[in-house]
Amino acid sequence: MPPVRPMLAKSVKGVPDPAKFDGGLSFEPKWDGFRCLVFRDGDEVELTSRNTKPLTRYFPEVVEAVRDQLPERCVLDGELFVAQGDRLEFEVLQERIHPAASRIATLAERTPASFVAFDVLALGEESLVDAPFSERRARMEASLAGLAGPCFLTRTTTDAAEAEEWFEHFEGAGLDGVVAKPLGAPYVENARTMLKVKHARTADVVVAGYRLHKTSTEARPLLGSLLLGLYDGDALQHVGVAASFTEARRAELIEELRPLECPIAEHPWARWAGDAVANPDRVPGTQSRWSQGKDLSFTPLRPERVLEVGYEHMEGRRFRHTAQFKRWRPDRNPSSCGYDQLEEVARYDLGSVLRVDNA
């Protein structure tokens, strides 16, 4: 019964060697959606998030799919996603979390979500959390045979070479990397017993502002995050933030950047000043339903400094996750920092990723 916190993964560099793990490894695609535990007992269905928060009301079409396609009594671990065309669209999935029931109903028809299962905690009266993953996977294949959407069973392989191919190609369908699971391991709630391999890239970006840290005071100002931009022609677009600094570094960065502070009227983002809601550019200083109550004000900086950051992948025109500070690039001209430097990922058909193993 909920609440249950799902098993987690720790990051590793490169697809791991199965021979180094007792019993070997099972590899599967890393889905870019909302982690979701499905609890079904007859007509009663509950969907919960990674942090045990309820998701049921936001995805009525998934609830119906669970009733139609999944075993009568089960607890499954998986991912909610929205696909448009031949790829996953995380930003569209985010829009599904809405307070208005009428809007939820509209979006359920306009941008329906799907569920892909990748682990099982219980079937019928039987708990499977203590069983090794090899057994849990076999039970899933037997119980979920033939799923063709909107509920799916994820693909797996024990071949590291095939997992490498998935890592290279599946990103083009919007996936996030590869996950490896020890075949002999039980399901351990909230423990990092899985391994995840994600893409790592770098880009040179323009520092266009900063936000103060939540512990910052007037006596000791501390930088919270750097606001980053890339040029699209002559326009400087907001592409994300860099954060995760030590307290000492937060204080140093404030002093280092003070000479670049400028009035918003003299800043490239002046045209966005005063916006009350988030817009497609996801500009700084604006609110969305994901940030209600947070102070999103920022200090504008003249766009004169270039920073090299690490990132995993893009979501549209923006970094999907917080970027990592690498080093200053005094040798780069800010105007040369455009989207053209970013790696263009070849598109890949999502339908091929969702191929059912035992079809």
Secondary structure per residue as TSV (DSSP state, phi and psi in degrees):
chain	resnum	aa	ss	phi	psi
A	1	M	-	360.0	145.4
A	2	P	-	-67.5	155.0
A	3	P	-	-85.8	141.2
A	4	V	-	-131.1	132.0
A	5	R	-	-95.9	126.7
A	6	P	-	-69.1	158.0
A	7	M	-	-65.7	143.8
A	8	L	E	-114.9	175.8
A	9	A	E	-128.1	149.3
A	10	K	E	-108.0	146.6
A	11	S	E	-75.8	140.2
A	12	V	-	-134.9	158.9
A	13	K	S	-94.7	117.6
A	14	G	S	84.2	154.1
A	15	V	-	-65.8	121.8
A	16	P	-	-70.4	157.2
A	17	D	-	-83.8	117.2
A	18	P	G	-59.2	-27.7
A	19	A	G	-64.8	-19.1
A	20	K	G	-85.6	1.2
A	21	F	S	-122.0	130.2
A	22	D	T	-60.9	117.2
A	23	G	T	93.2	-9.9
A	24	G	-	86.0	-175.5
A	25	L	E	-127.2	151.2
A	26	S	E	-112.6	129.3
A	27	F	E	-105.7	147.9
A	28	E	E	-150.5	159.0
A	29	P	E	-63.2	147.9
A	30	K	E	-95.6	111.0
A	31	W	-	-80.6	141.8
A	32	D	-	-105.0	85.1
A	33	G	S	-152.2	-146.1
A	34	F	E	-102.8	121.9
A	35	R	E	-59.2	137.2
A	36	C	E	-149.1	128.8
A	37	L	E	-98.2	131.1
A	38	V	E	-105.8	124.9
A	39	F	E	-114.5	118.6
A	40	R	E	-125.1	130.4
A	41	D	E	-136.4	91.6
A	42	G	T	66.3	-126.7
A	43	D	T	-80.9	-11.7
A	44	E	E	-82.7	121.7
A	45	V	E	-130.8	131.8
A	46	E	E	-126.2	135.5
A	47	L	E	-114.0	128.1
A	48	T	E	-128.7	152.9
A	49	S	-	-86.6	178.0
A	50	R	T	-55.6	-35.0
A	51	N	T	-96.2	19.6
A	52	T	S	70.5	10.7
A	53	K	-	-77.0	146.2
A	54	P	B	-71.3	136.2
A	55	L	-	-117.0	-4.1
A	56	T	G	-55.3	-47.3
A	57	R	G	-66.8	-22.2
A	58	Y	G	-83.3	-16.9
A	59	F	-	-131.4	64.3
A	60	P	H	-61.8	-30.9
A	61	E	H	-70.3	-30.5
A	62	V	H	-72.3	-39.4
A	63	V	H	-57.1	-44.8
A	64	E	H	-65.8	-39.3
A	65	A	H	-63.5	-39.5
A	66	V	H	-60.5	-44.8
A	67	R	H	-62.7	-36.1
A	68	D	H	-80.5	-31.9
A	69	Q	H	-116.7	-24.1
A	70	L	S	-99.6	160.8
A	71	P	-	-55.0	152.5
A	72	E	S	-56.0	-39.3
A	73	R	E	-133.6	118.9
A	74	C	E	-164.1	159.2
A	75	V	E	-129.3	119.4
A	76	L	E	-122.3	147.3
A	77	D	E	-107.2	135.4
A	78	G	E	-172.0	-151.9
A	79	E	E	-140.7	137.0
A	80	L	E	-89.6	138.5
A	81	F	E	-147.2	159.6
A	82	V	-	-120.0	128.8
A	83	A	E	-111.0	137.5
A	84	Q	E	-129.2	121.4
A	85	G	T	67.1	-126.4
A	86	D	T	-107.7	24.4
A	87	R	E	-152.4	161.8
A	88	L	E	-74.8	147.9
A	89	E	-	-131.3	96.9
A	90	F	H	-67.5	-38.9
A	91	E	H	-62.6	-36.6
A	92	V	H	-67.4	-38.2
A	93	L	H	-61.4	-41.4
A	94	Q	H	-58.1	-36.0
A	95	E	T	-64.5	-17.2
A	96	R	T	-71.2	-17.9
A	97	I	-	-86.7	96.7
A	98	H	-	-137.4	142.0
A	99	P	S	-73.9	-22.5
A	100	A	-	-90.3	125.9
A	101	A	H	-61.7	-37.0
A	102	S	H	-64.9	-38.7
A	103	R	H	-68.8	-39.3
A	104	I	H	-59.0	-44.8
A	105	A	H	-63.0	-41.1
A	106	T	H	-63.9	-46.3
A	107	L	H	-68.9	-31.2
A	108	A	H	-61.2	-30.5
A	109	E	H	-86.7	-39.1
A	110	R	H	-78.0	-42.6
A	111	T	S	-131.4	68.4
A	112	P	-	-62.9	144.0
A	113	A	-	-96.4	161.2
A	114	S	E	-125.7	166.3
A	115	F	E	-127.1	130.0
A	116	V	E	-115.9	123.7
A	117	A	E	-89.9	137.3
A	118	F	E	-133.0	4.2
A	119	D	E	-161.4	161.0
A	120	V	E	-131.6	134.5
A	121	L	E	-104.1	-26.7
A	122	A	E	-157.9	146.1
A	123	L	E	-135.7	127.3
A	124	G	T	58.9	-126.2
A	125	E	T	-91.8	-0.8
A	126	E	E	-101.9	125.7
A	127	S	E	-83.1	135.1
A	128	L	-	-114.2	8.0
A	129	V	T	-64.3	-26.8
A	130	D	T	-89.1	-7.3
A	131	A	S	-77.8	148.9
A	132	P	-	-65.3	156.6
A	133	F	H	-60.6	-33.2
A	134	S	H	-56.0	-41.4
A	135	E	H	-72.4	-41.3
A	136	R	H	-62.3	-40.0
A	137	R	H	-65.6	-43.2
A	138	A	H	-61.9	-40.2
A	139	R	H	-66.1	-38.0
A	140	M	H	-64.1	-44.4
A	141	E	H	-61.7	-35.5
A	142	A	H	-73.5	-36.4
A	143	S	H	-86.8	-26.2
A	144	L	S	-113.0	22.8
A	145	A	T	-59.1	135.7
A	146	G	T	83.8	6.3
A	147	L	-	-62.3	131.3
A	148	A	-	-132.7	23.5
A	149	G	S	101.0	150.5
A	150	P	S	-75.2	-4.1
A	151	C	E	-99.1	138.9
A	152	F	E	-133.5	161.2
A	153	L	E	-110.1	126.6
A	154	T	-	-65.3	151.3
A	155	R	-	-72.8	151.2
A	156	T	-	-139.7	161.7
A	157	T	B	-151.8	151.8
A	158	T	S	-102.8	4.9
A	159	D	-	-94.8	112.2
A	160	A	H	-62.7	-33.8
A	161	A	H	-64.4	-40.4
A	162	E	H	-66.6	-38.3
A	163	A	H	-61.7	-37.2
A	164	E	H	-61.1	-41.9
A	165	E	H	-63.7	-42.1
A	166	W	H	-59.7	-44.1
A	167	F	H	-59.1	-39.9
A	168	E	H	-74.5	-38.2
A	169	H	H	-101.7	-33.5
A	170	F	G	-69.9	-19.6
A	171	E	G	-58.7	-29.9
A	172	G	G	-65.7	-13.6
A	173	A	G	-101.8	8.9
A	174	G	T	92.9	8.9
A	175	L	-	-82.3	168.9
A	176	D	-	-109.1	-4.1
A	177	G	E	142.8	-146.4
A	178	V	E	-135.4	143.1
A	179	V	E	-113.6	140.0
A	180	A	E	-118.4	133.2
A	181	K	E	-123.0	127.2
A	182	P	E	-60.4	126.5
A	183	L	T	-64.6	-24.7
A	184	G	T	-95.5	4.2
A	185	A	-	-89.7	142.6
A	186	P	-	-76.5	174.1
A	187	Y	-	-88.5	112.2
A	188	V	-	-111.0	114.6
A	189	E	T	-59.8	129.9
A	190	N	T	61.3	20.3
A	191	A	-	-108.9	143.6
A	192	R	E	-87.9	74.0
A	193	T	E	-99.5	-9.2
A	194	M	E	-96.7	168.6
A	195	L	E	-121.5	140.0
A	196	K	E	-126.9	139.2
A	197	V	E	-117.9	118.3
A	198	K	E	-120.7	158.4
A	199	H	-	-70.6	142.0
A	200	A	-	-127.6	123.9
A	201	R	E	-137.5	167.9
A	202	T	E	-128.9	156.0
A	203	A	E	-150.6	150.5
A	204	D	E	-96.2	123.4
A	205	V	E	-127.6	162.2
A	206	V	E	-94.1	132.9
A	207	V	E	-85.2	118.1
A	208	A	E	-115.0	-2.5
A	209	G	E	171.2	178.4
A	210	Y	E	-148.5	157.1
A	211	R	E	-113.2	149.7
A	212	L	E	-77.6	150.6
A	213	H	-	-73.9	154.3
A	214	K	T	-63.7	-20.5
A	215	T	T	-96.6	3.9
A	216	S	-	-66.1	141.8
A	217	T	-	-128.9	165.7
A	218	E	S	-63.2	-34.7
A	219	A	S	-74.1	-33.5
A	220	R	S	-136.4	83.6
A	221	P	-	-69.7	138.2
A	222	L	-	-130.3	133.5
A	223	L	E	-75.0	136.0
A	224	G	E	-95.9	-51.2
A	225	S	E	-152.6	152.7
A	226	L	E	-97.2	135.1
A	227	L	E	-91.8	130.1
A	228	L	E	-113.3	148.1
A	229	G	E	-137.7	156.2
A	230	L	E	-131.0	146.0
A	231	Y	E	-84.0	133.9
A	232	D	E	-118.5	92.3
A	233	G	T	69.9	-124.3
A	234	D	T	-94.0	-5.1
A	235	A	E	-95.2	131.4
A	236	L	E	-89.6	113.5
A	237	Q	E	-96.2	142.7
A	238	H	E	-77.5	123.7
A	239	V	E	-118.4	-2.6
A	240	G	E	144.7	-164.3
A	241	V	E	-135.3	158.8
A	242	A	E	-118.3	136.3
A	243	A	E	-145.4	-156.1
A	244	S	-	63.0	62.6
A	245	F	-	-110.8	156.7
A	246	T	-	-70.2	161.5
A	247	E	H	-60.5	-40.5
A	248	A	H	-63.3	-41.5
A	249	R	H	-68.0	-33.7
A	250	R	H	-61.1	-41.2
A	251	A	H	-68.9	-40.1
A	252	E	H	-63.5	-42.3
A	253	L	H	-65.0	-36.6
A	254	I	H	-58.1	-48.3
A	255	E	H	-67.5	-38.5
A	256	E	H	-65.0	-32.0
A	257	L	H	-98.4	-8.2
A	258	R	G	-54.0	-40.7
A	259	P	G	-62.7	-16.2
A	260	L	G	-94.2	-3.7
A	261	E	B	-64.2	142.0
A	262	C	-	-148.7	160.0
A	263	P	-	-66.1	148.4
A	264	I	G	-60.9	-29.5
A	265	A	G	-64.0	-21.6
A	266	E	G	-101.2	9.2
A	267	H	S	-103.2	149.1
A	268	P	T	-58.4	-22.6
A	269	W	T	-95.4	16.8
A	270	A	G	-59.5	-32.6
A	271	R	G	-66.8	-15.8
A	272	W	G	-95.9	-6.1
A	273	A	T	-59.4	132.2
A	274	G	T	90.7	-4.1
A	275	D	-	-59.6	141.2
A	276	A	-	-102.4	-19.1
A	277	V	S	-133.6	158.6
A	278	A	-	-67.4	146.3
A	279	N	-	-125.7	177.2
A	280	P	T	-57.3	-24.2
A	281	D	T	-81.6	-7.5
A	282	R	-	50.0	56.5
A	283	V	-	-73.2	157.4
A	284	P	T	-70.9	153.4
A	285	G	T	80.5	8.4
A	286	T	-	-113.2	159.0
A	287	Q	-	-101.7	150.6
A	288	S	-	-139.6	174.8
A	289	R	T	-68.6	-12.7
A	290	W	T	-84.3	-14.0
A	291	S	S	-126.0	16.2
A	292	Q	T	-57.3	132.6
A	293	G	T	89.5	-12.6
A	294	K	-	-87.4	145.4
A	295	D	-	-83.0	107.7
A	296	L	-	-105.2	14.0
A	297	S	-	-65.1	153.2
A	298	F	-	-142.5	159.4
A	299	T	E	-95.9	116.7
A	300	P	E	-69.1	143.2
A	301	L	E	-124.4	142.2
A	302	R	E	-59.7	130.6
A	303	P	E	-76.0	71.3
A	304	E	E	-116.1	-9.1
A	305	R	E	-114.7	142.5
A	306	V	E	-113.7	138.9
A	307	L	E	-128.0	136.7
A	308	E	E	-90.6	127.8
A	309	V	E	-124.4	155.8
A	310	G	E	-97.6	141.6
A	311	Y	E	-148.7	164.0
A	312	E	S	-94.8	-56.1
A	313	H	-	-162.4	169.6
A	314	M	E	-94.7	149.0
A	315	E	E	-118.0	97.0
A	316	G	T	69.7	-118.4
A	317	R	T	-102.1	14.8
A	318	R	E	-137.8	154.4
A	319	F	E	-63.8	134.0
A	320	R	S	-68.8	-36.8
A	321	H	S	-125.8	173.3
A	322	T	-	-58.6	132.6
A	323	A	E	-81.1	157.6
A	324	Q	E	-106.8	127.9
A	325	F	E	-62.7	125.7
A	326	K	E	-106.5	-61.0
A	327	R	E	-168.5	157.4
A	328	W	E	-73.4	148.2
A	329	R	-	-122.1	76.3
A	330	P	T	-65.6	-14.0
A	331	D	T	-84.3	-7.1
A	332	R	S	-101.8	137.9
A	333	N	-	-81.9	128.0
A	334	P	G	-52.5	-38.1
A	335	S	G	-66.2	-14.8
A	336	S	G	-86.9	-2.9
A	337	C	-	-91.4	89.0
A	338	G	B	-121.4	179.4
A	339	Y	G	-68.6	-19.1
A	340	D	G	-67.0	-17.3
A	341	Q	G	-78.1	-16.5
A	342	L	S	-78.5	142.4
A	343	E	-	-65.9	131.3
A	344	E	-	-94.2	115.9
A	345	V	-	-82.6	130.2
A	346	A	-	-66.1	135.1
A	347	R	-	-69.3	150.7
A	348	Y	-	-140.2	142.4
A	349	D	-	-73.3	117.6
A	350	L	H	-59.7	-32.3
A	351	G	H	-58.1	-32.3
A	352	S	H	-70.7	-33.5
A	353	V	H	-68.5	-35.2
A	354	L	T	-86.8	10.5
A	355	R	-	-55.3	131.4
A	356	V	-	-79.6	125.3
A	357	D	T	-57.4	-43.3
A	358	N	T	-104.3	24.0
A	359	A	-	-72.1	360.0
